Amino acid sequence: MHDPSTNSDVGDFRIEEESPHPAVRVLKVHGDADLHSAPELRERIRSAIDEGATTVVVDLSATTLIDSTSLGVLLAGMRRLREQDGQIRLVVPRPEVRRIFEITMLDRIFPLHDTQEEALAEPS
């Protein structure tokens, strides 16, 4: 069992989940999406797909950092959803987080939105 007192960043990480429609799952990520939190993000995306979501909106508006491990999790989820004619949409309003997608050119692969409402309104 991990002792959260040994790493203050771990305590800040959490994912809020909602399902505004049976085929849509929204995952709002808080804190650092990094090596330590990537397994939880991977499991939440996998679970959403297994439960029938064809659109997964990952809201990164409360995310302070995203690293290559979490980017890989998003790419794997996108590949799995595309096999089922689904998609991942990202909410990335923070310039410092959006810049990571631009530097890695993942902004050409993922639809990036400024708000959750905008991401949910995009036609499938």
Secondary structure, 3 states (H helix, E strand, C coil): CCCHHHCHHHHHCEEEEEEEECCEEEEEEEEEECCCCHHHHHHHHHHHHHCCCCEEEEEEEEEEEECHHHHHHHHHHHHHHHHCCCEEEEECCCHHHHHHHHHCCHHHCCCEECCHHHHHHCCC
